[in-house]
Amino acid sequence: MFPSTGDPSGNEAAHQPAESKGSTMARASQGGDYPQGAEENLSFEEAMTELERVVEQLERGNLGLDDALRAYEKGIRLIRRCRELLTRAEQRIEILTGIDENGTPITKPFVEEEMSLEEKREKRSRRRGAKEQES
């Protein structure tokens, strides 16, 4: 496994790299409570909770290099899952534009416009000004 260190006590394990000795324990504490790729089945809240846990582990700095890389990769997968779920939610949002004669809401899909915050503020101000002039 590892070259002999010549330790007279015969305790070769004491001379193994720390990552090798504790990697199983570190992986267990890393939260391998579901298989890799299972992120795609998590709800937004579950993914965020797991992402927070992964970030805390990485910030503590107690993981070996291999375990830290696995945790980082898991974090990336969790971020992708959260973004995917947010994108889906945005696509489901509709803007209420009015009510028809039967009392049924009239909606149109919400489309995020590529504008700066200042441009959005000006557009809202113009709409409000136009509504006030109608009154």
Solvent accessible surface area in square Angstrom, and as a share of the most:
residue,aa,sasa,rsa
1,M,195,0.87
2,F,84,0.35
3,P,115,0.73
4,S,91,0.59
5,T,71,0.41
6,G,59,0.56
7,D,31,0.16
8,P,137,0.86
9,S,86,0.56
10,G,55,0.53
11,N,76,0.39
12,E,68,0.30
13,A,51,0.40
14,A,56,0.43
15,H,99,0.44
16,Q,35,0.16
17,P,70,0.44
18,A,82,0.63
19,E,61,0.27
20,S,45,0.29
21,K,111,0.47
22,G,23,0.22
23,S,17,0.11
24,T,99,0.58
25,M,149,0.66
26,A,21,0.16
27,R,99,0.36
28,A,78,0.60
29,S,77,0.49
30,Q,13,0.06
31,G,14,0.13
32,G,64,0.61
33,D,111,0.57
34,Y,47,0.18
35,P,102,0.64
36,Q,146,0.65
37,G,32,0.31
38,A,20,0.15
39,E,6,0.03
40,E,119,0.53
41,N,119,0.61
42,L,29,0.14
43,S,47,0.30
44,F,63,0.26
45,E,120,0.54
46,E,91,0.41
47,A,0,0.00
48,M,67,0.30
49,T,89,0.51
50,E,19,0.09
51,L,24,0.12
52,E,97,0.44
53,R,68,0.25
54,V,1,0.00
55,V,63,0.36
56,E,90,0.41
57,Q,10,0.05
58,L,60,0.30
59,E,136,0.61
60,R,144,0.53
61,G,57,0.55
62,N,117,0.60
63,L,32,0.16
64,G,25,0.24
65,L,130,0.65
66,D,65,0.34
67,D,1,0.01
68,A,25,0.20
69,L,91,0.45
70,R,86,0.31
71,A,0,0.00
72,Y,125,0.47
73,E,90,0.40
74,K,15,0.06
75,G,6,0.06
76,I,52,0.26
77,R,61,0.22
78,L,0,0.00
79,I,62,0.31
80,R,158,0.58
81,R,28,0.10
82,C,8,0.05
83,R,166,0.60
84,E,69,0.31
85,L,30,0.15
86,L,88,0.44
87,T,66,0.38
88,R,120,0.44
89,A,47,0.36
90,E,94,0.42
91,Q,130,0.58
92,R,199,0.73
93,I,89,0.45
94,E,101,0.45
95,I,70,0.35
96,L,111,0.55
97,T,72,0.42
98,G,26,0.25
99,I,112,0.57
100,D,44,0.23
101,E,162,0.73
102,N,123,0.63
103,G,49,0.47
104,T,72,0.42
105,P,80,0.51
106,I,83,0.42
107,T,60,0.35
108,K,106,0.45
109,P,91,0.57
110,F,72,0.30
111,V,113,0.65
112,E,92,0.41
113,E,76,0.34
114,E,170,0.76
115,M,61,0.27
116,S,58,0.37
117,L,139,0.69
118,E,92,0.41
119,E,87,0.39
120,K,52,0.22
121,R,123,0.45
122,E,83,0.37
123,K,59,0.25
124,R,94,0.34
125,S,62,0.40
126,R,156,0.57
127,R,120,0.44
128,R,143,0.52
129,G,27,0.26
130,A,50,0.39
131,K,135,0.57
132,E,130,0.58
133,Q,159,0.71
134,E,145,0.65
135,S,127,0.82
